[in-house]
Amino acid sequence: MAQSTNQARPVLEVRDLHVSVGDNEILRGMNLSVALGGVHAVMGPNGSGKSTFTNVVAGRPGYTITKGDILYEGQSILGMFPDERARKGIFLALQYPVELPGIRNREFLRTALEALREARGEHKLAIREFNKVLEAKARAMDFDPDLMKRNVNEGFSGGEKKRNEILQMTVLDPKLALLDETDSGLDIDALKIVARGVNEFRGPDKAVVLVTHYQRILNYIKPDYVHVLIDGRIVRSGGSDLAQELEAQGYEWLREPAEATTGESVGATGRSP
Amino acid sequence: MTQTAEATDRYVRDFDALCEQRAEEPIWLRDLRREGLDYFQRMGWPIGEKRDEMWKYTDVRPVARTEFRSPEAFDTTLSDRDIAALVPFDEGMSRLVFIDGYYVPGPSRVVDADNESVRRLSDAVREEEGLVHGHLGRYSEPGHDASLGLNTAFFRDGVFIHADKPLSAPVHVVYITGDHPDSVVTYPRTLVVAGKHSEVTLIETYLSLGPRNHFTDPVSEIALGEGSKVTHYRIMRENTESYTIGHVRPCLGPGSTYKSVVYQAGSGLMRLNLEVLVEGEGAFADLKGLYVVDGNQHLDNLVSIDHAKPHGTSRLYYKGILDGKSRAIFGGTVYVRPGADKTDAYQEDKNLLLSAEAEADSKPSLEIYADDVKCGHGATAGAVAEEAIFYLRSRGLDEQTAMRLLIQGFASEVLDGIQIESLRTHLQQLTMTALAGVGATDPSPQEASA
């Protein structure tokens, strides 16, 4: 998998990104470059800006970008609505999936897939075709078929909600998938199922950015790159062994004075570690 | 004040003028009518000093000030096809159409098997006088309320359903007000007597053909015998210049089930009193409502459930979608009388505000005078959740589609429970049509000040 990352253009490029929520600056010059074919883990302690990063890439309102840029396939996406970004191939698995009363999971997914397929210039799937795709993907995720008939995430357990996010990812088939702490709150079985979904999804024409606090999920999804986000900046990038180091030593040893990290020294994409 | 006095005089003059026509009516009915008019003459509308807590949020002065004319006879002809276009969901049902209070035979029909059970109220007064006498006005005494009094004094016709077994088809009653240059008033009256273990499905539709102001003062009384089941749909779609002050009075016998779905999209000024009396042990009332309002519409639902006997259950679930400068009031009261032990009552009112200028006021209240009861209530009002919109948009749906899906989802919590598929589809379509303009404007995307 790693060899296919040597593509000329990264699919996602975060350049000197500064983001505030209210008066609070959360991201303070984040740099990251992600190419197709790679699975990147962005790790960091609470409050380091992990969720802000994924939300800002997905276009969630409520964040102010004060400096820097986010490029997707070489083009700035800062002025784009979340749905425009989604139609271009960006997907965010939410840390806290939202309950949607009165909207059935199956209809929701079908409407979304229809919108995306239309944007990609693909033909409209007949309901039967859609059901086939959905059933296959749901089976692969050990997803209770009854949950497809229920309202989106309503009354789902924490694990079911997270699995539903990954199921959406596999059905909607984006190019760039951002997973915001999908592992949090999962027991080991659910974690394995989620990992299986991601592993089946990853491939040479996909990029995965997995944001997590803990190394645990990386036992099941082996990342090509690991980045450490502290205080709104990537302070260290490396291969999957970096995750183990973090597991053993925690994050404190990486908390360096701000001047020690320059934007350009990180974001190791394009080179094999 | 003068205007109000004149408007009151008009009712009295009209009543006197009708006396001759009504010489044929049984004496008890004429007495009942007189009682209704007397109350109105004495008390008038609940305005000024007479405006009490019950009318706190709703000002009926526009109704009090207007001199409404009682239409002479309907001059509108509607074919079966015209009606089918207006109410495209009642195939296979019995259907009775009234325009301006007058029965219209053309598009009306009663399915053969229910011929004995469904008839015009004016016919029933003659043909089943004893039964009508025993029930009419029993559940809505005319001497206590202005609009009840007026309806009783003036109602011309309506529907009488008397079931002693499950009816074979739903009964759809269509009360239409024609297109008139001046303001007219109609007094629809429905009486249902559901005998022991019978089953009745009643749909009442209220429509106006024209865009101008008129006043509808409807009263529906429903008597549920032991173990009977009545499902009552009420679809209120009159024009937004019109006024409605109406009453629904179900009286629940032992072990009976009353299910009601009220759909309100019309009327400029509406007050609907749904007053349920749980008169028999172990009865069940399931009350659902959906109102979809816009512009300057003012809607006031007063729902009271009076648990007079033990082991009763009531569930109330009303939802509102408010746009423009509309205003919706929900007053829900659960009374549990002494001795009505083991009562289980819950009520909830949820409002979705699509505009900053829309306003929803919920006043659920409980008055409990019995022991060992389970009662609860809740009310919410708020905009469509930002996080839900983002969630849908992050999956590729544009804002309008996202909003519509969320609103549809909100409405479906009431509409999905409708067992008649054609009616459910009809109401879903009406809701989406009413909300066609919602979400069309996109605010700015994620702020980028760089």
Interface residues (C-beta under 8 A of the other chain):
Chain A: H18 V56 A58 G59 R60 P61 G62 Y63 T64 I65 T66 K67 G68 D69 L78 G79 M80 F81 P82 D83 R85 A86 R87 F91 L92 L94 P97 V98 L100 P101 G102 I103 F108 T111 A112 A115 L116 A119 N151 Q168 L172
Chain B: A385 E386 E387 A388 F390 Y391 L392 R393 S394 R395 G396 L397 D398 E399 T401 A402 L405 L406 Q408 G409 F410 A411 S412 E413 D416 D442 P445 Q446 E447 A448 S449 A450
